[in-house]
Each structure stands twice: as C-alpha cells, then as structure tokens.
Amino acid sequence: MAAAQKERSAKTAARRKTRGEEELRLHTMAGTRQALADLMAWHGIEEQGEAMTLMIHHLHGLGPAGSAQFLATPRHTITISENVSAKLQLAYNRESIRICHDE
C-alpha cells in the first residue's frame, strides 16, 4: 500500500532538516524575472532554484575581490545642465528677494 501524503510530507521534512536545507524566497520585479529567464534559456536550465544555486556558488568561487563587481550596487549620478542650473539660480534669487521684501 502506498504511503499517505502526510507520511511522505513528514519524511521529506525530516530529510530536509537533517540535511540543513532551508527555503529561500525571492520576490522580484518583472525585469529581474526576465533576466533570470534569459540566463536560464541561454544555458538550458529549467529550474529557477538550480540557476540561482549555480550563480551563488560560482560567485562565491570568485572570492571577495572577484565577486565584488557583480554585487556592487549601481549608483546613479545626477548631473545638472547649465540651462537647468541657470533656471534654478534665477528661482533662488527671486525667492531670496521675496523673502527680503516680506521681512
């Protein structure tokens, strides 16, 4: 007779516990899901968990210095054009004049 679903679930949970297995959840936006799907398609990987596990182990294999470029958070730089700068300066000057007249 086949084992009941409850028994199979208990065995699976016990096996995962002895192996030290832990579930990691990842909530992502559409662009990240698409990037993962592309990576999986390029390399013939069918399971997301397998793809993420491989990426983590390969990055870890690169060491701290080698993996740093892949884990660096991209920072945005803000540049203000001369045109915008002039308009901001004009607005600042008008506001300072207005404040002086109010006092």
N, CA, C and O atoms as CSV, one atom per row, in Angstrom:
chain,resi,resn,atom,element,x,y,z
A,1,MET,N,N,0.838,-1.179,0.000
A,1,MET,CA,C,0.000,0.000,0.000
A,1,MET,C,C,0.892,1.255,0.000
A,1,MET,O,O,1.900,1.309,0.703
A,2,ALA,N,N,0.511,2.236,-0.782
A,2,ALA,CA,C,1.306,3.456,-0.917
A,2,ALA,C,C,1.224,4.280,0.362
A,2,ALA,O,O,0.212,4.280,1.063
A,3,ALA,N,N,2.314,4.978,0.642
A,3,ALA,CA,C,2.360,5.830,1.840
A,3,ALA,C,C,1.413,7.010,1.661
A,3,ALA,O,O,1.291,7.564,0.568
A,4,ALA,N,N,0.766,7.376,2.714
A,4,ALA,CA,C,-0.158,8.510,2.672
A,4,ALA,C,C,0.628,9.801,2.453
A,4,ALA,O,O,1.812,9.892,2.777
A,5,GLN,N,N,-0.053,10.782,1.902
A,5,GLN,CA,C,0.593,12.071,1.625
A,5,GLN,C,C,1.206,12.670,2.881
A,5,GLN,O,O,2.285,13.260,2.829
A,6,LYS,N,N,0.521,12.518,4.010
A,6,LYS,CA,C,1.012,13.062,5.269
A,6,LYS,C,C,2.347,12.428,5.662
A,6,LYS,O,O,3.253,13.112,6.139
A,7,GLU,N,N,2.458,11.117,5.455
A,7,GLU,CA,C,3.704,10.403,5.785
A,7,GLU,C,C,4.841,10.846,4.880
A,7,GLU,O,O,5.966,11.052,5.335
A,8,ARG,N,N,4.537,10.992,3.577
A,8,ARG,CA,C,5.579,11.427,2.633
A,8,ARG,C,C,6.050,12.836,2.980
A,8,ARG,O,O,7.246,13.124,2.932
A,9,SER,N,N,5.115,13.707,3.326
A,9,SER,CA,C,5.476,15.072,3.698
A,9,SER,C,C,6.345,15.088,4.949
A,9,SER,O,O,7.302,15.857,5.028
A,10,ALA,N,N,6.020,14.245,5.928
A,10,ALA,CA,C,6.803,14.169,7.162
A,10,ALA,C,C,8.207,13.653,6.877
A,10,ALA,O,O,9.180,14.166,7.430
A,11,LYS,N,N,8.322,12.641,6.018
A,11,LYS,CA,C,9.643,12.103,5.657
A,11,LYS,C,C,10.477,13.163,4.934
A,11,LYS,O,O,11.666,13.327,5.207
A,12,THR,N,N,9.842,13.869,4.020
A,12,THR,CA,C,10.551,14.915,3.271
A,12,THR,C,C,11.021,16.020,4.208
A,12,THR,O,O,12.153,16.491,4.097
A,13,ALA,N,N,10.162,16.431,5.125
A,13,ALA,CA,C,10.529,17.476,6.093
A,13,ALA,C,C,11.678,17.017,6.977
A,13,ALA,O,O,12.587,17.796,7.263
A,14,ALA,N,N,11.650,15.754,7.418
A,14,ALA,CA,C,12.726,15.218,8.263
A,14,ALA,C,C,14.038,15.163,7.486
A,14,ALA,O,O,15.092,15.490,8.031
A,15,ARG,N,N,13.983,14.755,6.226
A,15,ARG,CA,C,15.181,14.674,5.381
A,15,ARG,C,C,15.776,16.066,5.177
A,15,ARG,O,O,16.992,16.242,5.248
A,16,ARG,N,N,14.921,17.048,4.926
A,16,ARG,CA,C,15.401,18.422,4.729
A,16,ARG,C,C,16.046,18.963,6.000
A,16,ARG,O,O,17.053,19.670,5.946
A,17,LYS,N,N,15.464,18.628,7.126
A,17,LYS,CA,C,16.005,19.101,8.401
A,17,LYS,C,C,17.378,18.499,8.673
A,17,LYS,O,O,18.281,19.206,9.121
A,18,THR,N,N,17.549,17.212,8.411
A,18,THR,CA,C,18.846,16.570,8.660
A,18,THR,C,C,19.912,17.078,7.694
A,18,THR,O,O,21.090,17.127,8.045
A,19,ARG,N,N,19.514,17.450,6.497
A,19,ARG,CA,C,20.477,17.971,5.512
A,19,ARG,C,C,20.788,19.443,5.743
A,19,ARG,O,O,21.715,19.979,5.135
A,20,GLY,N,N,20.033,20.104,6.608
A,20,GLY,CA,C,20.247,21.534,6.846
A,20,GLY,C,C,19.688,22.387,5.725
A,20,GLY,O,O,20.124,23.519,5.517
A,21,GLU,N,N,18.723,21.841,5.004
A,21,GLU,CA,C,18.139,22.552,3.877
A,21,GLU,C,C,17.203,23.649,4.386
A,21,GLU,O,O,16.457,23.453,5.345
A,22,GLU,N,N,17.259,24.808,3.721
A,22,GLU,CA,C,16.429,25.943,4.115
A,22,GLU,C,C,15.855,26.587,2.862
A,22,GLU,O,O,16.549,26.725,1.855
A,23,GLU,N,N,14.609,26.974,2.925
A,23,GLU,CA,C,13.966,27.603,1.786
A,23,GLU,C,C,14.304,29.093,1.758
A,23,GLU,O,O,14.187,29.784,2.769
A,24,LEU,N,N,14.718,29.571,0.605
A,24,LEU,CA,C,14.972,30.992,0.404
A,24,LEU,C,C,13.916,31.509,-0.556
A,24,LEU,O,O,13.711,30.932,-1.624
A,25,ARG,N,N,13.253,32.579,-0.191
A,25,ARG,CA,C,12.231,33.166,-1.058
A,25,ARG,C,C,12.764,34.460,-1.643
A,25,ARG,O,O,13.516,35.195,-1.004
A,26,LEU,N,N,12.359,34.715,-2.864
A,26,LEU,CA,C,12.838,35.897,-3.563
A,26,LEU,C,C,11.677,36.548,-4.300
A,26,LEU,O,O,11.124,35.969,-5.235
A,27,HIS,N,N,11.317,37.734,-3.884
A,27,HIS,CA,C,10.286,38.499,-4.577
A,27,HIS,C,C,10.984,39.433,-5.545
A,27,HIS,O,O,11.891,40.169,-5.156
A,28,THR,N,N,10.570,39.410,-6.800
A,28,THR,CA,C,11.268,40.196,-7.818
A,28,THR,C,C,10.295,40.966,-8.698
A,28,THR,O,O,9.106,40.655,-8.768
A,29,MET,N,N,10.825,41.962,-9.357
A,29,MET,CA,C,10.063,42.732,-10.344
A,29,MET,C,C,10.204,42.025,-11.693
A,29,MET,O,O,11.005,41.102,-11.844
A,30,ALA,N,N,9.427,42.466,-12.647
A,30,ALA,CA,C,9.376,41.817,-13.962
A,30,ALA,C,C,10.747,41.786,-14.652
A,30,ALA,O,O,11.096,40.786,-15.278
A,31,GLY,N,N,11.518,42.859,-14.545
A,31,GLY,CA,C,12.829,42.905,-15.206
A,31,GLY,C,C,13.794,41.865,-14.667
A,31,GLY,O,O,14.562,41.271,-15.424
A,32,THR,N,N,13.755,41.645,-13.359
A,32,THR,CA,C,14.629,40.646,-12.745
A,32,THR,C,C,14.194,39.242,-13.143
A,32,THR,O,O,15.033,38.384,-13.417
A,33,ARG,N,N,12.893,39.009,-13.174
A,33,ARG,CA,C,12.386,37.694,-13.602
A,33,ARG,C,C,12.782,37.416,-15.049
A,33,ARG,O,O,13.143,36.292,-15.397
A,34,GLN,N,N,12.713,38.450,-15.890
A,34,GLN,CA,C,13.077,38.274,-17.295
A,34,GLN,C,C,14.570,37.986,-17.441
A,34,GLN,O,O,14.971,37.148,-18.249
A,35,ALA,N,N,15.394,38.689,-16.651
A,35,ALA,CA,C,16.838,38.444,-16.709
A,35,ALA,C,C,17.150,37.012,-16.305
A,35,ALA,O,O,17.986,36.361,-16.932
A,36,LEU,N,N,16.484,36.508,-15.257
A,36,LEU,CA,C,16.691,35.130,-14.829
A,36,LEU,C,C,16.218,34.167,-15.908
A,36,LEU,O,O,16.885,33.170,-16.186
A,37,ALA,N,N,15.073,34.455,-16.517
A,37,ALA,CA,C,14.556,33.596,-17.590
A,37,ALA,C,C,15.521,33.553,-18.770
A,37,ALA,O,O,15.739,32.494,-19.359
A,38,ASP,N,N,16.099,34.702,-19.118
A,38,ASP,CA,C,17.082,34.753,-20.210
A,38,ASP,C,C,18.305,33.902,-19.873
A,38,ASP,O,O,18.758,33.107,-20.696
A,39,LEU,N,N,18.834,34.072,-18.666
A,39,LEU,CA,C,20.003,33.291,-18.251
A,39,LEU,C,C,19.711,31.796,-18.313
A,39,LEU,O,O,20.533,31.008,-18.779
A,40,MET,N,N,18.540,31.423,-17.840
A,40,MET,CA,C,18.159,30.013,-17.846
A,40,MET,C,C,18.046,29.485,-19.274
A,40,MET,O,O,18.492,28.375,-19.562
A,41,ALA,N,N,17.455,30.270,-20.161
A,41,ALA,CA,C,17.296,29.850,-21.563
A,41,ALA,C,C,18.652,29.727,-22.252
A,41,ALA,O,O,18.892,28.773,-22.992
A,42,TRP,N,N,19.539,30.694,-22.010
A,42,TRP,CA,C,20.856,30.668,-22.640
A,42,TRP,C,C,21.648,29.422,-22.272
A,42,TRP,O,O,22.444,28.925,-23.069
A,43,HIS,N,N,21.428,28.925,-21.069
A,43,HIS,CA,C,22.247,27.822,-20.582
A,43,HIS,C,C,21.475,26.526,-20.390
A,43,HIS,O,O,21.991,25.572,-19.808
A,44,GLY,N,N,20.244,26.491,-20.876
A,44,GLY,CA,C,19.447,25.266,-20.843
A,44,GLY,C,C,19.085,24.807,-19.440
A,44,GLY,O,O,18.999,23.605,-19.187
A,45,ILE,N,N,18.874,25.733,-18.536
A,45,ILE,CA,C,18.497,25.387,-17.170
A,45,ILE,C,C,16.983,25.526,-17.057
A,45,ILE,O,O,16.421,26.542,-17.464
A,46,GLU,N,N,16.326,24.519,-16.512
A,46,GLU,CA,C,14.868,24.525,-16.448
A,46,GLU,C,C,14.312,24.955,-15.097
A,46,GLU,O,O,13.171,25.412,-15.030
A,47,GLU,N,N,15.076,24.826,-14.028
A,47,GLU,CA,C,14.581,25.163,-12.698
A,47,GLU,C,C,15.246,26.429,-12.172
A,47,GLU,O,O,16.466,26.577,-12.238
A,48,GLN,N,N,14.432,27.333,-11.651
A,48,GLN,CA,C,14.955,28.591,-11.124
A,48,GLN,C,C,15.899,28.356,-9.950
A,48,GLN,O,O,16.932,29.015,-9.830
A,49,GLY,N,N,15.539,27.419,-9.097
A,49,GLY,CA,C,16.378,27.118,-7.936
A,49,GLY,C,C,17.765,26.660,-8.345
A,49,GLY,O,O,18.761,27.037,-7.727
A,50,GLU,N,N,17.825,25.848,-9.387
A,50,GLU,CA,C,19.120,25.369,-9.881
A,50,GLU,C,C,19.947,26.533,-10.421
A,50,GLU,O,O,21.145,26.625,-10.154
A,51,ALA,N,N,19.305,27.420,-11.180
A,51,ALA,CA,C,20.018,28.567,-11.749
A,51,ALA,C,C,20.573,29.454,-10.643
A,51,ALA,O,O,21.733,29.864,-10.700
A,52,MET,N,N,19.756,29.754,-9.638
A,52,MET,CA,C,20.211,30.625,-8.559
A,52,MET,C,C,21.310,29.962,-7.733
A,52,MET,O,O,22.255,30.627,-7.311
A,53,THR,N,N,21.192,28.659,-7.500
A,53,THR,CA,C,22.225,27.937,-6.754
A,53,THR,C,C,23.553,27.981,-7.507
A,53,THR,O,O,24.601,28.228,-6.911
A,54,LEU,N,N,23.504,27.742,-8.812
A,54,LEU,CA,C,24.732,27.793,-9.614
A,54,LEU,C,C,25.357,29.176,-9.578
A,54,LEU,O,O,26.573,29.304,-9.437
A,55,MET,N,N,24.541,30.212,-9.705
A,55,MET,CA,C,25.082,31.575,-9.692
A,55,MET,C,C,25.727,31.896,-8.349
A,55,MET,O,O,26.804,32.492,-8.303
A,56,ILE,N,N,25.081,31.509,-7.268
A,56,ILE,CA,C,25.635,31.781,-5.941
A,56,ILE,C,C,26.971,31.076,-5.759
A,56,ILE,O,O,27.930,31.679,-5.278
A,57,HIS,N,N,27.041,29.803,-6.141
A,57,HIS,CA,C,28.287,29.050,-5.957
A,57,HIS,C,C,29.407,29.566,-6.865
A,57,HIS,O,O,30.569,29.607,-6.461
A,58,HIS,N,N,29.052,29.959,-8.092
A,58,HIS,CA,C,30.092,30.488,-8.988
A,58,HIS,C,C,30.597,31.846,-8.492
A,58,HIS,O,O,31.796,32.119,-8.546
A,59,LEU,N,N,29.692,32.691,-8.011
A,59,LEU,CA,C,30.127,33.975,-7.444
A,59,LEU,C,C,30.992,33.761,-6.214
A,59,LEU,O,O,32.004,34.439,-6.035
A,60,HIS,N,N,30.601,32.837,-5.383
A,60,HIS,CA,C,31.386,32.548,-4.176
A,60,HIS,C,C,32.777,32.051,-4.557
A,60,HIS,O,O,33.763,32.380,-3.897
A,61,GLY,N,N,32.853,31.265,-5.615
A,61,GLY,CA,C,34.133,30.740,-6.089
A,61,GLY,C,C,35.086,31.833,-6.555
A,61,GLY,O,O,36.302,31.639,-6.557
A,62,LEU,N,N,34.540,32.979,-6.950
A,62,LEU,CA,C,35.384,34.093,-7.383
A,62,LEU,C,C,36.061,34.794,-6.215
A,62,LEU,O,O,37.033,35.524,-6.411
A,63,GLY,N,N,35.562,34.582,-5.004
A,63,GLY,CA,C,36.144,35.211,-3.825
A,63,GLY,C,C,35.649,36.633,-3.649
A,63,GLY,O,O,34.884,37.142,-4.469
A,64,PRO,N,N,36.096,37.278,-2.565
A,64,PRO,CA,C,35.619,38.635,-2.270
A,64,PRO,C,C,35.943,39.651,-3.364
A,64,PRO,O,O,35.080,40.438,-3.753
A,65,ALA,N,N,37.154,39.639,-3.851
A,65,ALA,CA,C,37.557,40.630,-4.856
A,65,ALA,C,C,36.907,40.343,-6.204
A,65,ALA,O,O,36.444,41.262,-6.880
A,66,GLY,N,N,36.871,39.080,-6.595
A,66,GLY,CA,C,36.311,38.724,-7.895
A,66,GLY,C,C,34.814,38.923,-7.988
A,66,GLY,O,O,34.301,39.273,-9.051
A,67,SER,N,N,34.112,38.706,-6.903
A,67,SER,CA,C,32.656,38.831,-6.934
A,67,SER,C,C,32.175,40.254,-6.661
A,67,SER,O,O,30.998,40.557,-6.856
A,68,ALA,N,N,33.068,41.121,-6.215
A,68,ALA,CA,C,32.676,42.483,-5.827
A,68,ALA,C,C,31.996,43.242,-6.956
A,68,ALA,O,O,31.013,43.944,-6.719
A,69,GLN,N,N,32.497,43.114,-8.169
A,69,GLN,CA,C,31.917,43.860,-9.293
A,69,GLN,C,C,30.490,43.416,-9.604
A,69,GLN,O,O,29.694,44.209,-10.107
A,70,PHE,N,N,30.159,42.162,-9.312
A,70,PHE,CA,C,28.827,41.661,-9.601
A,70,PHE,C,C,27.827,41.978,-8.493
A,70,PHE,O,O,26.618,41.936,-8.719
A,71,LEU,N,N,28.317,42.290,-7.315
A,71,LEU,CA,C,27.440,42.577,-6.188
A,71,LEU,C,C,27.446,44.046,-5.785
A,71,LEU,O,O,26.819,44.428,-4.797
A,72,ALA,N,N,28.148,44.854,-6.543
A,72,ALA,CA,C,28.174,46.294,-6.258
A,72,ALA,C,C,26.837,46.902,-6.669
A,72,ALA,O,O,26.316,46.616,-7.747
A,73,THR,N,N,26.298,47.729,-5.809
A,73,THR,CA,C,25.032,48.395,-6.093
A,73,THR,C,C,25.279,49.535,-7.063
A,73,THR,O,O,26.107,50.405,-6.791
A,74,PRO,N,N,24.572,49.550,-8.196
A,74,PRO,CA,C,24.781,50.651,-9.138
A,74,PRO,C,C,24.284,51.961,-8.541
A,74,PRO,O,O,23.173,52.028,-8.015
A,75,ARG,N,N,25.095,52.982,-8.624
A,75,ARG,CA,C,24.738,54.294,-8.096
A,75,ARG,C,C,24.447,55.232,-9.260
A,75,ARG,O,O,25.146,55.238,-10.273
A,76,HIS,N,N,23.409,56.014,-9.085
A,76,HIS,CA,C,23.035,56.969,-10.121
A,76,HIS,C,C,23.749,58.290,-9.860
A,76,HIS,O,O,23.877,58.734,-8.719
A,77,THR,N,N,24.200,58.894,-10.925
A,77,THR,CA,C,24.813,60.206,-10.796
A,77,THR,C,C,23.835,61.244,-11.349
A,77,THR,O,O,23.191,61.027,-12.375
A,78,ILE,N,N,23.742,62.340,-10.667
A,78,ILE,CA,C,22.845,63.400,-11.100
A,78,ILE,C,C,23.690,64.539,-11.648
A,78,ILE,O,O,24.537,65.101,-10.953
A,79,THR,N,N,23.446,64.859,-12.881
A,79,THR,CA,C,24.156,65.977,-13.498
A,79,THR,C,C,23.122,67.037,-13.881
A,79,THR,O,O,22.084,66.730,-14.468
A,80,ILE,N,N,23.420,68.258,-13.545
A,80,ILE,CA,C,22.517,69.365,-13.839
A,80,ILE,C,C,23.118,70.172,-14.982
A,80,ILE,O,O,24.241,70.668,-14.898
A,81,SER,N,N,22.345,70.285,-16.037
A,81,SER,CA,C,22.836,71.033,-17.206
A,81,SER,C,C,22.924,72.520,-16.872
A,81,SER,O,O,22.334,72.991,-15.899
A,82,GLU,N,N,23.666,73.239,-17.692
A,82,GLU,CA,C,23.826,74.680,-17.480
A,82,GLU,C,C,22.478,75.393,-17.565
A,82,GLU,O,O,22.222,76.337,-16.817
A,83,ASN,N,N,21.631,74.945,-18.463
A,83,ASN,CA,C,20.315,75.540,-18.653
A,83,ASN,C,C,19.483,75.406,-17.379
A,83,ASN,O,O,18.886,76.381,-16.923
A,84,VAL,N,N,19.443,74.219,-16.812
A,84,VAL,CA,C,18.676,73.972,-15.590
A,84,VAL,C,C,19.317,74.716,-14.417
A,84,VAL,O,O,18.616,75.270,-13.571
A,85,SER,N,N,20.631,74.726,-14.371
A,85,SER,CA,C,21.336,75.422,-13.308
A,85,SER,C,C,20.989,76.912,-13.305
A,85,SER,O,O,20.771,77.501,-12.246
A,86,ALA,N,N,20.940,77.509,-14.477
A,86,ALA,CA,C,20.606,78.931,-14.591
A,86,ALA,C,C,19.180,79.194,-14.109
A,86,ALA,O,O,18.929,80.187,-13.426
A,87,LYS,N,N,18.248,78.308,-14.462
A,87,LYS,CA,C,16.859,78.468,-14.022
A,87,LYS,C,C,16.732,78.300,-12.514
A,87,LYS,O,O,15.964,79.017,-11.872
A,88,LEU,N,N,17.470,77.373,-11.952
A,88,LEU,CA,C,17.453,77.180,-10.502
A,88,LEU,C,C,18.023,78.413,-9.786
A,88,LEU,O,O,17.489,78.853,-8.768
A,89,GLN,N,N,19.096,78.949,-10.325
A,89,GLN,CA,C,19.713,80.147,-9.731
A,89,GLN,C,C,18.747,81.319,-9.787
A,89,GLN,O,O,18.620,82.077,-8.825
A,90,LEU,N,N,18.064,81.464,-10.923
A,90,LEU,CA,C,17.083,82.539,-11.081
A,90,LEU,C,C,15.950,82.379,-10.059
A,90,LEU,O,O,15.542,83.352,-9.425
A,91,ALA,N,N,15.453,81.167,-9.904
A,91,ALA,CA,C,14.382,80.906,-8.935
A,91,ALA,C,C,14.859,81.179,-7.515
A,91,ALA,O,O,14.121,81.737,-6.702
A,92,TYR,N,N,16.094,80.786,-7.217
A,92,TYR,CA,C,16.671,81.034,-5.889
A,92,TYR,C,C,16.750,82.533,-5.624
A,92,TYR,O,O,16.375,83.000,-4.549
A,93,ASN,N,N,17.236,83.281,-6.605
A,93,ASN,CA,C,17.364,84.733,-6.456
A,93,ASN,C,C,16.002,85.388,-6.239
A,93,ASN,O,O,15.864,86.259,-5.380
A,94,ARG,N,N,14.997,84.977,-7.011
A,94,ARG,CA,C,13.652,85.535,-6.864
A,94,ARG,C,C,13.092,85.238,-5.481
A,94,ARG,O,O,12.476,86.101,-4.854
A,95,GLU,N,N,13.306,84.029,-5.013
A,95,GLU,CA,C,12.801,83.637,-3.695
A,95,GLU,C,C,13.493,84.427,-2.599
A,95,GLU,O,O,12.844,84.854,-1.644
A,96,SER,N,N,14.801,84.629,-2.718
A,96,SER,CA,C,15.511,85.394,-1.686
A,96,SER,C,C,15.046,86.851,-1.679
A,96,SER,O,O,14.943,87.456,-0.612
A,97,ILE,N,N,14.764,87.420,-2.848
A,97,ILE,CA,C,14.242,88.783,-2.923
A,97,ILE,C,C,12.860,88.845,-2.278
A,97,ILE,O,O,12.560,89.781,-1.537
A,98,ARG,N,N,12.024,87.853,-2.561
A,98,ARG,CA,C,10.671,87.812,-1.999
A,98,ARG,C,C,10.726,87.722,-0.475
A,98,ARG,O,O,9.954,88.384,0.218
A,99,ILE,N,N,11.634,86.909,0.038
A,99,ILE,CA,C,11.755,86.758,1.497
A,99,ILE,C,C,12.220,88.068,2.130
A,99,ILE,O,O,11.733,88.445,3.196
A,100,CYS,N,N,13.154,88.763,1.485
A,100,CYS,CA,C,13.646,90.045,1.998
A,100,CYS,C,C,12.516,91.084,2.035
A,100,CYS,O,O,12.430,91.864,2.983
A,101,HIS,N,N,11.658,91.100,1.021
A,101,HIS,CA,C,10.556,92.058,0.978
A,101,HIS,C,C,9.490,91.726,2.023
A,101,HIS,O,O,8.836,92.632,2.540
A,102,ASP,N,N,9.306,90.457,2.338
A,102,ASP,CA,C,8.317,90.039,3.342
A,102,ASP,C,C,8.728,90.454,4.743
A,102,ASP,O,O,7.874,90.679,5.601
A,103,GLU,N,N,10.000,90.556,4.976
A,103,GLU,CA,C,10.505,90.899,6.324
A,103,GLU,C,C,10.472,92.358,6.454
A,103,GLU,O,O,10.846,92.894,7.497
